[in-house]
């Protein structure tokens, strides 16, 4: 059996990268939704960040980038 050409391997890797990027995007949206639930429960982005040992800016940015459009944090 002949080894795959470099072109075929590049195409396969491009397809894999596309699938992985889609999975990462979906995961980031689910994570943002969970973080928003945490904000609703605990009352603030800061409280959520403390609870999960992250910086408040990391939590805030994750919600802003991946949360539902128009989502606000406080």
RONURO-926526 format. One record per residue (C-alpha): residue in one letter; residue number from 1; y, z, x; chain. Coordinates in steps of 0.2 Angstrom, whole numbers. Layout:
R   res     n       y       z       x   chain
R     a   NUM       Y       Z       X       A
...
***
This chain:
R   res     n       y       z       x   chain
R     x     1       0       0       0       A
R     x     2      17      -5       7       A
R     x     3      30       8       9       A
R     x     4      45       6      -4       A
R     x     5      60      -4       2       A
R     x     6      76       6       6       A
R     x     7      84      -2      -9       A
R     x     8      71       4     -20       A
R     x     9      72      21     -13       A
R     x    10      91      21     -15       A
R     x    11      89      16     -33       A
R     x    12      76      30     -36       A
R     x    13      88      43     -28       A
R     x    14     103      37     -38       A
R     x    15      93      39     -54       A
R     x    16      87      56     -49       A
R     x    17     105      61     -45       A
R     x    18     111      55     -62       A
R     x    19      98      66     -70       A
R     x    20     102      81     -60       A
R     x    21     121      79     -63       A
R     x    22     117      78     -82       A
R     x    23     107      94     -81       A
R     x    24     121     103     -71       A
R     x    25     134      98     -83       A
R     x    26     123     104     -98       A
R     x    27     120     121     -89       A
R     x    28     138     123     -85       A
R     x    29     142     121    -104       A
R     x    30     129     133    -109       A
R     x    31     135     146     -96       A
R     x    32     153     144    -102       A
R     x    33     148     147    -120       A
R     x    34     139     163    -114       A
R     x    35     154     168    -104       A
R     x    36     165     166    -120       A
R     x    37     152     177    -129       A
R     x    38     155     190    -116       A
R     x    39     174     189    -118       A
R     x    40     172     191    -137       A
R     x    41     160     206    -134       A
R     x    42     169     215    -119       A
R     x    43     187     210    -124       A
R     x    44     193     201    -108       A
R     x    45     188     189     -94       A
R     x    46     191     203     -82       A
R     x    47     179     214     -91       A
R     x    48     166     200     -91       A
R     x    49     169     197     -72       A
R     x    50     167     215     -68       A
R     x    51     151     216     -78       A
R     x    52     143     201     -69       A
R     x    53     150     205     -52       A
R     x    54     161     189     -51       A
R     x    55     179     186     -48       A
R     x    56     190     185     -64       A
R     x    57     196     168     -58       A
R     x    58     178     161     -56       A
R     x    59     174     166     -74       A
R     x    60     191     160     -81       A
R     x    61     189     143     -72       A
R     x    62     171     141     -78       A
R     x    63     177     144     -96       A
R     x    64     192     132     -94       A
R     x    65     182     118     -85       A
R     x    66     166     119     -96       A
R     x    67     170     128    -112       A
R     x    68     174     120    -129       A
R     x    69     190     110    -129       A
R     x    70     205     121    -133       A
R     x    71     195     137    -128       A
R     x    72     207     150    -122       A
R     x    73     203     166    -112       A
R     x    74     212     182    -111       A
***
